[in-house]
């Protein structure tokens, strides 16, 4: 009897299930073809009577009875199997497969291209804002792992486009997740599962985190204690597989920046703590940093050590830009004669700097975006550090984060403490945002972090209650024009002329 295709609709991962479904169709097709050949040209095939099954003997029946009565495992044997590494790995993998199968329809589950159609309802129906240019698709939240925890970092996987990372601080409420102060959840944007793909934790609040750029299964986190932690998603362990040593050579203050830099053959981990100590590490061993550099500010020909760093971004492998609690934006180098000595940009912010981001476009690598608690975000040109920056002044509260789109040189987003997310296009209108929405609704939850995915078509925003909203941008908003970089430079030039 031929099997039905629906019996394979909740199998293994989509690629395995699709292969099994194709094999089943081929087997059923051969059976149908054989029947058609037998009955072709109007001839009726003679049915062959089935061979009667042999009558079971007394010894066969006795053997079957013995097989039915299996030995019952003792409690110690059960616990040994349940706690074994093989069973834990199998159960974690099987649980994700079954959860995906229960959450998806057959059409979505067996989608072969791995991406949902642009016009299909791939996610939960959400609010539409900004003239249908931004759509809130869904919200990631878990009562056990993320409830009451402030989102401290967001990142997208460079290898799996559907995976989004969210780091969380300590919980402000009574929490069923145990005594773990720091949590990192990896959410899957493709499937409708309510639980995270991976839930990782450590004993100190996570203040920064990122995917390892050149290692598919590694996640790096910086903690409030200054310790660095490394998770490996290939294991079933939720605790780190590596930890740095707390000591004078490494960090002893909260880590505010964590990034894997370099190339596939020669890469390293760069970290910055709030005491302005910049360290580089090897992912092979986090015991001690490879290099350590204490950042200093050059003032009146003297180097002073009185900085409290809040954020950093790399302009290239050597040059960087950093923000401080003193409302300054500083530029420096990791190597060279003046390694670690920074110079401050003119006309900095009026309050602590909350984020800084370099433009990812090669034509605009000298353009830097910053946000501050002075309710503004500013766009700077490092080629003219003495000039006034372009100020974006549409926020309703502290601007907690600002990020560039990796695919659109002139598109950026800002997230403020009032819960508003603004999208700006500098080449179109640098005075007003093109789209504005409140991803968390009218709950009053302030946004703390925002991040574009690698294609620039999807945006995530995290608040101080542990929720992460997934937003989809329209093609007209996310796609750049051919001369977008020139339009951004023109907008900066016109802004300088207007202020002059």
Secondary structure, DSSP 8 states (H G I E B T S, - for coil): ----GGGGTT-SSHHHHHHHHHHHHHHHHHHHHHHHHHTGGG---------------HHHHHHHHHHHS-----HHHHHHHHTSHHHHHHHHHHHHHHHHHHHS-HHHHT-SSSS--TTS--S----EETTTTEEEEEEE--TTTTTTEEEEEEEE-SS-TTEEEEEEEEESS--TT-S-SEEEEEEESSS--SS-SEEEEESS-EEEEEE-TT-TTEEEEEETTS-EEEEETTSS--S-SEE---SSSS--S-EEEEEEEE-SSSEEEEEEETT-EEEEEBTTB-SS-SEEEE-EEEETTEEE----EEEEEESSSSEEEEEETTS-EEEEESSSTTBTEEEE-SS--SS-EEEEEE--SGGGTTEEEEEETTS-EEEEEGGGTTS--EEE---SS-EEEEEE-SS-TTEEEEEETTS-EEEEETTTBSSS-SEEE-TTGGG---EEEEEE-TTSSEEEEEETTS-EEEEEE-HHHHS--TTHHHHHHHHHHHHHHHH-
